[in-house]
Every structure is written in C-alpha cells, then in structure tokens.
Amino acid sequence: MSALAVHAPVPFSRLSRVELRKQLDTRSGRWFVIVIAAITALVMVPVAWLSEPADLTFMGFFGAAVLPQMFLLPVIGIMAATSEWSQRTAMVTFTHEPRRLRVAVAKLVSAVGLGLVVIVATALIAAVANVVGTLARDTGMVWSLDGQLISSIVLMQIIFIAQGVGFGMLLQNTPVALVAYYVLPTAWTIVTNLIAAMREPAEWLDLGIATAPLLESGAMTGGEWARLAVATTLWVLLPLAAGMWRMARREVK
C-alpha cells in the first residue's frame, strides 16, 4: 500500500494549484497582480469624473476597466509558462511530474483561473466605482447587466491569456516572449493596413480584428465566429501546440 501511495500520480487539481501558487509566490508575480489592480482602480477616476451622467453605470465602469487588462492579463500567461526556466525550477517540477504535457495544461488552467479571478475583482472595483461615482456626480445608480457583453469580455480575456501562455511556452524566456507577444501582432496589423491586398485576409488572420465584434452590441454572425476561430487557431492554438511540443522535449539542465 505504501509503495502504491509513493508512486501514485499527482492529481491534476493539485498540480493546477501548485502552478497557481508559483505565479503568486514570486515577487514579480505578486507585484504584477497588484499593478493590474491599481491600474484598474485608477482608470475608474477619469471615468467617474469625465463621463456623461448617462454613462455612469456598472457596465460603463466595468467595460472601461477591462480595456487595459486586455493588454496586461496576457503577461500572466507568459510568466506562468516561462517561470520554470526563469526561476530554474524545471528539474524539480518534472521530477515530481515527469509527464510534461500535464504540467503544461496545468499552467494553462492556472493562468486562465488567475485571469478569471482578476476579472471578478474588476467587477467588484467597478461596483464600488459605480457607487462612489454616482454619489459624487449626484446621478442615479444603474446596475443593469449585459450578460452577452460580459460573456464576450470573459471569452476575449481567456483567448488573450491563452495566447500569452502559448508564446511563453514556445519561447521559454520572459523578455523574449513579451516582445514577441506585443511586437508580432502589431507588426502584422501594420503590414495589413499598408498593403491593400492583405486587408481582406486580415479579417481572418488578425486576432485584433477578429475579436473586435465581441465588444460590439448584438450577437455575432456565423461569419464573425468563423473568422474568430481561424484567427484564434493561428495566434493561440498553434503557439500553444508548438510550445507544449517544445516544453515536452527540451533538455532540463
């Protein structure tokens, strides 16, 4: 019985919790989450004071808060994927769990989970801002929710976090992955804007263009979902697959 206990596989739930703890145990990880919360709170100030009274709603504050997070949350995914190599913990991790693909999936799950926690915290900050802002401006509080928009925002954030994880696993170096994540899509967007012949393919191959309809009112059409699927495959699923392949085969020193 003891031998079986010693060699029992690590439960995936425990593996995911360990990966989540790794993201918050380091000074950089903790401070980055704090910075996200601080920026989210700061964004509420100009929204509360400069917005039209009709825009002082919970959804107005929440929508404004998630915009900077679309650029910041993917860093959580990048840091989750590169931590093994930047912190030199790969040997310990893969000794306890030699099935590296399980570790890779646990990193993805933990990064998305932390991102969802940040989104929930954002909703709480938006709620406080709605109360303070409407009281300060002497307007009525509006708490109506747009379930479709909230779902679209959550989906978009998950896509971007997963993209960060994919770039991190593929490049396995935090600074390089950060530069690649922000520079490559931007360069691609510039090229497609400069070359007229590329503008139509860009609707299918540019993740920024493909995700834009998620933030628009009204349900997405079948064509828009198809373009989102193609762009997500190119910019998220392929880097994830290549990153997991590289992670599973890299020599640990």
C-alpha positions as CSV (number, residue, x, y, z in Angstrom):
1,M,0.0,0.0,0.0
2,S,2.8,2.4,0.9
3,A,4.6,1.7,-2.4
4,L,1.3,2.5,-4.3
5,A,1.0,5.7,-2.4
6,V,4.5,6.8,-3.2
7,H,4.1,6.2,-6.9
8,A,0.5,7.5,-7.2
9,P,0.3,10.1,-9.9
10,V,-0.1,13.7,-8.8
11,P,-3.8,14.7,-9.0
12,F,-4.4,17.3,-11.7
13,S,-6.2,19.6,-9.3
14,R,-3.1,19.6,-7.0
15,L,-0.9,20.3,-10.0
16,S,-3.0,23.2,-11.0
17,R,-3.0,24.6,-7.5
18,V,0.8,24.4,-7.4
19,E,1.1,26.2,-10.7
20,L,-1.2,28.9,-9.5
21,R,0.8,29.3,-6.3
22,K,4.0,29.6,-8.4
23,Q,2.5,32.6,-10.1
24,L,1.9,34.4,-6.8
25,D,4.9,33.2,-4.8
26,T,7.4,35.3,-6.7
27,R,7.9,39.0,-6.1
28,S,7.3,39.8,-9.7
29,G,4.1,37.8,-9.9
30,R,2.6,39.3,-6.8
31,W,3.5,42.9,-7.8
32,F,2.2,42.4,-11.3
33,V,-1.2,41.4,-9.9
34,I,-1.1,44.4,-7.6
35,V,-0.2,46.7,-10.5
36,I,-3.2,45.4,-12.5
37,A,-5.5,46.1,-9.6
38,A,-4.0,49.6,-9.1
39,I,-4.3,50.5,-12.8
40,T,-7.9,49.2,-12.8
41,A,-8.7,51.4,-9.8
42,L,-7.0,54.4,-11.4
43,V,-9.0,54.0,-14.6
44,M,-12.2,54.5,-12.6
45,V,-11.2,58.1,-11.6
46,P,-11.4,59.8,-15.0
47,V,-14.4,57.6,-16.0
48,A,-16.3,58.8,-12.9
49,W,-15.4,62.5,-13.3
50,L,-15.4,62.9,-17.1
51,S,-18.1,60.6,-18.4
52,E,-21.6,61.8,-19.3
53,P,-24.1,61.1,-16.5
54,A,-25.9,58.6,-18.7
55,D,-22.6,56.6,-18.9
56,L,-22.2,56.3,-15.2
57,T,-23.4,52.7,-14.9
58,F,-21.9,49.5,-13.6
59,M,-21.4,48.2,-17.2
60,G,-19.8,51.5,-18.1
61,F,-17.2,51.2,-15.3
62,F,-16.7,47.5,-15.9
63,G,-16.2,48.0,-19.7
64,A,-13.7,50.8,-19.1
65,A,-11.8,48.7,-16.5
66,V,-11.3,45.6,-18.7
67,L,-9.7,47.6,-21.6
68,P,-6.3,48.0,-20.1
69,Q,-6.5,44.4,-18.8
70,M,-6.7,43.1,-22.4
71,F,-3.0,44.3,-22.7
72,L,-1.9,43.3,-19.2
73,L,-3.6,39.9,-18.4
74,P,-1.7,38.0,-21.2
75,V,1.5,38.7,-19.2
76,I,0.1,36.5,-16.5
77,G,0.0,33.7,-19.1
78,I,3.6,34.4,-20.3
79,M,5.0,34.5,-16.8
80,A,3.2,31.2,-15.9
81,A,4.8,29.5,-18.9
82,T,8.3,30.9,-18.6
83,S,8.6,30.5,-14.8
84,E,10.1,27.0,-14.9
85,W,13.1,28.3,-17.0
86,S,13.5,31.8,-15.5
87,Q,13.3,30.5,-11.9
88,R,15.2,27.3,-12.7
89,T,12.6,25.1,-11.2
90,A,12.1,22.8,-14.2
91,M,14.1,19.9,-12.8
92,V,12.1,19.8,-9.5
93,T,8.8,20.2,-11.3
94,F,9.5,17.5,-13.9
95,T,10.9,15.1,-11.3
96,H,7.7,15.3,-9.3
97,E,5.6,15.1,-12.5
98,P,7.5,13.7,-15.5
99,R,4.5,13.9,-17.8
100,R,5.3,17.3,-19.0
101,L,2.1,17.8,-21.0
102,R,0.1,17.6,-17.8
103,V,2.3,20.3,-16.4
104,A,1.7,22.4,-19.5
105,V,-2.0,22.0,-19.3
106,A,-1.9,22.8,-15.6
107,K,-0.1,26.0,-16.4
108,L,-2.7,27.0,-18.9
109,V,-5.6,26.2,-16.5
110,S,-3.9,28.1,-13.6
111,A,-3.2,31.2,-15.8
112,V,-6.8,31.3,-17.0
113,G,-8.1,30.7,-13.5
114,L,-6.0,33.6,-12.1
115,G,-7.2,35.8,-15.0
116,L,-10.8,35.0,-14.1
117,V,-10.2,35.9,-10.5
118,V,-8.8,39.2,-11.7
119,I,-11.9,39.8,-13.8
120,V,-14.1,39.1,-10.8
121,A,-12.0,41.5,-8.7
122,T,-12.5,44.0,-11.6
123,A,-16.3,43.6,-11.3
124,L,-16.1,44.4,-7.6
125,I,-13.9,47.5,-8.2
126,A,-16.4,48.6,-10.9
127,A,-19.3,48.2,-8.4
128,V,-17.5,50.4,-5.8
129,A,-16.7,52.9,-8.5
130,N,-20.3,52.9,-9.6
131,V,-21.5,53.7,-6.1
132,V,-18.8,56.4,-5.4
133,G,-19.1,57.9,-8.9
134,T,-22.8,58.3,-8.9
135,L,-22.9,59.7,-5.4
136,A,-20.2,62.2,-6.3
137,R,-21.9,63.3,-9.5
138,D,-25.4,63.1,-7.9
139,T,-26.8,60.8,-10.5
140,G,-29.0,57.6,-10.2
141,M,-27.2,54.3,-9.8
142,V,-27.7,51.9,-12.7
143,W,-26.9,48.2,-12.1
144,S,-28.3,46.6,-15.2
145,L,-26.1,43.8,-16.6
146,D,-25.4,43.0,-20.3
147,G,-24.9,39.2,-20.0
148,Q,-23.9,38.9,-23.6
149,L,-21.2,41.6,-23.3
150,I,-19.9,40.1,-20.1
151,S,-19.6,36.7,-21.7
152,S,-17.8,38.2,-24.7
153,I,-15.4,40.0,-22.4
154,V,-14.6,36.9,-20.5
155,L,-14.1,34.9,-23.7
156,M,-11.8,37.6,-25.1
157,Q,-9.7,37.7,-21.9
158,I,-9.4,33.9,-21.9
159,I,-8.2,33.9,-25.6
160,F,-5.6,36.6,-24.8
161,I,-4.3,34.8,-21.7
162,A,-4.1,31.5,-23.6
163,Q,-2.2,33.3,-26.3
164,G,0.3,34.6,-23.7
165,V,0.7,31.0,-22.4
166,G,1.4,29.8,-25.9
167,F,4.0,32.4,-26.6
168,G,5.6,31.8,-23.2
169,M,5.8,28.0,-23.7
170,L,7.2,28.4,-27.2
171,L,9.9,30.9,-26.4
172,Q,10.6,29.9,-22.8
173,N,12.1,33.3,-22.0
174,T,10.1,36.1,-20.3
175,P,11.6,39.2,-22.1
176,V,11.7,37.5,-25.5
177,A,8.1,36.2,-25.1
178,L,6.9,39.6,-24.0
179,V,8.5,41.3,-27.0
180,A,7.2,38.7,-29.4
181,Y,3.7,38.8,-28.0
182,Y,3.3,42.6,-28.4
183,V,5.5,43.2,-31.5
184,L,4.5,40.4,-33.8
185,P,0.7,41.0,-33.8
186,T,1.3,44.8,-34.0
187,A,3.7,44.4,-37.0
188,W,1.2,42.1,-38.7
189,T,-1.5,44.7,-38.2
190,I,0.7,47.5,-39.7
191,V,1.6,45.3,-42.7
192,T,-2.1,44.5,-43.4
193,N,-3.0,48.2,-43.1
194,L,-0.3,49.3,-45.5
195,I,-0.9,46.6,-48.2
196,A,-4.4,46.8,-49.6
197,A,-4.3,43.2,-50.8
198,M,-3.8,42.0,-47.3
199,R,-6.8,43.7,-45.8
200,E,-9.4,41.1,-46.6
201,P,-7.2,38.2,-45.4
202,A,-6.5,40.2,-42.3
203,E,-10.2,39.8,-41.3
204,W,-9.4,36.1,-40.9
205,L,-5.8,36.2,-39.8
206,D,-5.7,39.3,-37.5
207,L,-6.8,38.4,-33.9
208,G,-7.4,42.0,-33.0
209,I,-9.9,42.4,-36.0
210,A,-11.5,39.0,-35.3
211,T,-12.1,39.7,-31.6
212,A,-13.4,43.2,-32.2
213,P,-17.1,42.1,-32.8
214,L,-17.1,40.5,-29.3
215,L,-17.3,44.0,-27.8
216,E,-20.0,45.3,-30.2
217,S,-23.6,45.2,-29.3
218,G,-25.7,42.4,-30.8
219,A,-25.0,38.7,-31.4
220,M,-22.0,37.8,-33.6
221,T,-22.8,36.3,-37.0
222,G,-21.7,32.9,-38.3
223,G,-19.0,34.6,-40.4
224,E,-17.7,36.5,-37.5
225,W,-17.4,33.4,-35.4
226,A,-15.7,31.6,-38.3
227,R,-13.1,34.4,-38.6
228,L,-12.6,34.4,-34.8
229,A,-12.0,30.6,-35.0
230,V,-9.4,30.9,-37.8
231,A,-7.5,33.8,-36.1
232,T,-7.6,32.0,-32.7
233,T,-6.2,28.9,-34.3
234,L,-3.3,30.9,-35.9
235,W,-2.4,33.1,-32.9
236,V,-3.4,30.9,-29.9
237,L,-3.8,27.2,-30.7
238,L,-0.7,26.9,-32.9
239,P,1.7,28.6,-30.4
240,L,0.2,26.5,-27.6
241,A,0.7,23.3,-29.6
242,A,4.2,24.2,-30.6
243,G,5.0,25.4,-27.1
244,M,3.8,22.2,-25.5
245,W,5.8,20.2,-28.0
246,R,8.9,22.2,-27.2
247,M,8.3,22.0,-23.5
248,A,7.9,18.2,-23.7
249,R,11.2,17.8,-25.5
250,R,13.5,20.5,-24.1
251,E,16.5,19.1,-22.2
252,V,16.5,20.1,-18.5
253,K,19.9,21.2,-17.1
